[in-house]
Each structure stands twice: as structure tokens, then as C-alpha cells.
């Protein structure tokens, strides 16, 4: 085997060994046994919410164990693969090289997962997209971003629940709120928070001029009962109205859409996705609690930053540029990571940006 190949495999082995140690494979096996025992309890489904938590945690833990065991098995097979390939000739060696490259990508993706160690990282994510400067182009851009994140979630088999979509008059959306339901969805997607900028020839300009549009992405962790975010009913004003769809047509003929205004903070939340007013109120309350939790976290972070004597990191600035004209490029302005295929990125191919972003954040925390 070529010395470079041996060195590369040794490096992959070191990385994978670290991943196995962080995941604590033996503890993971023990946890799966415990969850399987709970899942087998005939009384489990008496409490639907708890049952879903148990089965979801079990399938996640099983998938995690499968992934790491599969990576170890593939790495163990690599040296044999190279020995056989060297006997068979150049084509077989090229196949072995391709498998090694693929294995490196998969091990590095698993390594990034182990970097998600924040208190709220394991939770579902609540994503809020708002169109910014740029008129109808910006509303269209906000809708493109919403599609991008939903496509990303679908490619990974993650559930998505849309709570609210506020359509713009001509095209696109003013804002949208949806949940991505998967373990570590918040830790993974929180790197996407900030202003996204699009440069393209406007499809809405009859003179075909270039247009720059902005949209804001906010990512919050979904609130759990342990967070103690209690909302006093007296602090919330509830308004009901009819849902509307694109172009102003009525989605619903009853007043089922709900707007909650949290009077002390001025936070306003709307939900119009469900058919019943009660369901919409429950979903809107969930979003309001997430926004109040984030507010509390930001206040705590500001206090910590004041104690540390630095300004902290500002998420509100531009973080990524998507250029469709005069050339094709998507570039992350924080990590310098870029690709020349915007259509793939806009179709949900985001993992490269997310992984480099998580590594960038990790380095910042260590400095």
C-alpha cells in the first residue's frame, strides 16, 4: 500500500476513534437496551406523547449506532480492499480511492455531529423566515429559502410542520414559520441564522435588470416542559381571523387563524395552518414560548458578554451570498466555504455549508 494511503487511513482511524469515544458506543448500546425495554411495555401507548418520545429516541439511537458501526467496518475493510485492488490493476485502485474519499466524507460528517454539545442542540428547530429589502424579489427570495430548508429536511427524512405562511401580494411570502422535527435539528440549523442575500436578474422586472434581495432567517429551539417558560394568559391578547392563501384567496371560510400578542414584550405570533382555531392557538403558543425562551437566552448571553467585557457575536449580519448573475456562486461570508452550483444548494444541498459552519463556530468558542 502506498505510504500516503497508509497515512490517510491512520488519520481516519484517529478521527473515528475520537468519534466513538465522544458518542460512548457502549453507553449508546446500554441506552438502546433500556429504550427497547420501555418500547416493549404494553402500557406505553397510554401516554401518546411519551410513547412518541421513546420510539423517536430509540430509532435515533439505533441509527446513530448503525452509522458508527458501519463506518468502523468500512474502515477496517479498506486495507484489504487496497491489497486486492493492487493485484487487479489501476481501475480497481481508482475504485478503492473513491471509497476512501467517500469514507472520509462520512466520518467527517459524523465528527461534526459530535460537536453539537450545546444545552439546546439536541432539540427540534423552529425556523422563521422574513423577507427583507427588495420588494417582490425579496418576497420571492424568502419563499425560495423556505423551499431550500424544507427540501434539505426531506432529503434527510426529517419531519416538517408548517405553522404559518404570510403570502405577499404579487409573489412569494412576507414570512413563514415551520418546525423541523429531528434530533439535533436546532444544533444543526442554528448555524443558518442571519441575513441571506440573493443577486440575480429579476424575473419581475420587465427590463431584466439585476436585483439584490435580502431575507432574514431565525432559528429557535423548540420549548420543552423543563424550560419553565410560563406565559400568563392575562399577558396575551388573542385575535382570530380568516386564513388567506396566495393571491388573497380564502383558505378557510371560518375564523380559524390565530394571532397572539404578548403585551409585555410586544412579540406577535400568528398561526393559520391547522383547520381548527384551537389547534392554531396551541401551535401559536408553542412558537411564542420559543421566542420568549430565545429572548431570555439573549438577555443571559448579554449579561455574560458584559461580564466578559466583549461585544459577543452578532447574528443579525449578512452571512451568505447567493449569486445567480453575472456568475454562479454561493459563498458563506463567515467560513469562506463556497460552491459554484446555486441550483443544487437551493434544492436543499446544504450539508457542506452546515458542516463548515459548525466547525467555524466550534473554533470561535475555543478561541
PyMOL commands that set and color helices and strands:
alter all, ss='L'
color gray80, all
select helices_A, chain A and resi 3-23+25-39+44-46+48-88+90-113+135-155+185-192+225-227+233-235+246-248+277-308+342-346+351-366
alter helices_A, ss='H'
color red, helices_A
select strands_A, chain A and resi 125-131+159-167+173-181+194-201+210-221+236-241+257-262+267-271+318-323+329-332+338-339
alter strands_A, ss='S'
color yellow, strands_A
deselect
rebuild
show_as cartoon
